[in-house]
Amino acid sequence: MAKDSSKVWTVFSLVAAVGAAALAKKAADATWQVTTGKKPPENPADPDVEIGEAVAWAVVSGVLVGLARMLAQRRAASYYARSTGHLPPELRKDGE
């Protein structure tokens, strides 16, 4: 059962993280557009993109995507725990 439980959690966690990252990317794009008045850089590594703009985009998008993924995985873990009565195998503390 633990092995099946682990697989379910892995898929559940992955779907939550990918969905959250996609939504955060859209939010980051929209925020950048509203704040700067222009589209976010398509490829911040491109030497034609100013370094300041590339760094700012990396920070904004990285923070938003990272936070969204973490929050989605926390909610997924909470739902999993409510549904099964225990935390996912990867999140259990030793002795649980």
Number of C-alpha atoms within 10 A of each C-alpha: 6 9 9 9 13 14 14 14 19 15 11 15 21 16 15 21 22 16 15 22 22 14 16 21 18 15 15 20 19 16 16 19 13 11 10 10 10 11 13 19 17 10 11 18 13 11 9 10 14 12 13 10 13 19 14 14 20 15 12 15 22 16 14 20 23 15 15 22 23 16 15 21 20 15 14 20 20 15 13 19 13 11 10 10 10 14 18 21 15 9 10 10 8 5 4 8
